Amino acid sequence: MKELIDRLYSAGDLSDGEILMLISGEYDEKYFFESADKVRRKYYGTGVYLRGLIEISNYCKNDCLYCGIRRSNDKAVRYRLSENDILSCCDNGYELGFRTFVLQGGEDAYYTDDIMCQIIKKIKDKYPDCAVTLSLGERSLESYKKMFSAGADRYLLRHETADFEHYGRLHPDGMSAENRQRCLFELKRIGYQTGSGFMVGSPYQTDENLVEDLRFLQKLQPEMIGIGPYITHKDTPFSEFPSGTLKKTLRLVALLRLMFPMALIPATTALGTIAPNGRELGLCAGANVVMPNLSPVRTRKLYDLYDNKICTGEEAAECRGCLQRRIESVGYEIICGRGDAITRKIAQN
Ligand code: SAH
C-alpha cells in the first residue's frame, strides 16, 4: 500500500481499482492517515475552522428514506425558529468567536425567498465580518440567486450518492440525483462557495459507488466536502440497516484530503456519534473544520436526523469549550475568522 499512498500523495489521483483497494483493502491505515495529515498541514497548518450550526427547522416536505425528519415520520415533533430566534443564536455565536453561521433545515416552505433574504440581510448587516452558509436543500435557480444577492456566501448540499440507481433506492419517487446535481452546478455558477458530500455506509451502497462519489466531486470541484457515516434512525424504513463504520469513514476522509488538498473538510457530528473520539480521529485523517451546534437547547433534540446524535443537551458555550479541548488534545488549534477555502492562486503565492 505504501507505494500506492505515495503515488496518491504526489499525483492527487489513482485509478478506480487502486482507490477501491484503499477503501476496502486489508491494511494498517497509519501511513495513509499520516500522508493525508501532511497534505492538510501543507495548506492549512494545524488550524481548524469553526462553523456555528443553527438548525432552523425540522419541517420537511421530502421523504428521504434514511432521515429521521422525513415527512412521513409522524413521531417527529416539529419546530421552526423565528427570525428573532436565529438572530439570537448568531449573537450568542459571535460572542463565542464564531465567524461563520450555517443555517440548516428541512425543506420547509415557511422559509420563502423573502423571509430567507430578510434573515440573511439582517445577519450580514449586524455581522459584516461573518460568512453566512445555507443548507436548505433543493430550491429554484431564482431562489439561490436571490439569497446570494442578499449576502449568503456559501451553500451546503450533499449529493448523497452520485450513482443514479443507488440514489433512487435512498429516496422516494419524485426526487432525483439529476436534480440535486443540477442544483450543485447552479450554486457554483452563481458564485457560492459550494459544499457537497455523501454518507458512508448507507443502505445498498457498494465500494464502487464510493469511487463514483469521488469522481463526481472531481467534476464538481466543490470548496467544501462533508461526509459522515450513515446512522440508523429507528423511525425510518431503514431502521433495520446497520450504520456505516468509523474505519471506512476515516479512510474516505483521508482519500478526500489527498484528492482535494485545498478542500474544507469537516469532522462531522455523525463521525462523533459513531465513536466517542470520532471527530478527533477525523482531524488526524485530514479534516480541518468542526461545526459545533448553536441551536437553542430547547429544539436541539428535535433535529433528530439519526439515533443518539451527540451534543443535544449542552449550551453552545459548553460545546465550544468541549470541542476546543478535543481539538487541542490531538495537536491542532481553533482559528477564529471566516475560514474561507484557499484557492490555487493563493496557495501558489
Ligand atoms: N434539507 C437539507 C439538509 C439535510 S440534513 C438538504 O437537503 O441538504 C444534512 C445531511 O444530513 C444530509 O445531507 C444527509 O447527508 C445527512 N443525514 C440525514 N440523515 C442521516 C442519517 N440517518 N445518517 C447520517 N447522516 C444523515
Boltz pocket constraint, residues with backbone or C-beta under 6 A from the ligand:
constraints:
  - pocket:
      binder: B
      contacts: [[A, 66], [A, 67], [A, 68], [A, 104], [A, 105], [A, 106], [A, 107], [A, 135], [A, 136], [A, 137], [A, 138], [A, 156], [A, 157], [A, 158], [A, 160], [A, 198], [A, 199], [A, 228], [A, 229], [A, 230], [A, 231], [A, 232], [A, 233], [A, 270], [A, 305], [A, 306]]
      max_distance: 6.0
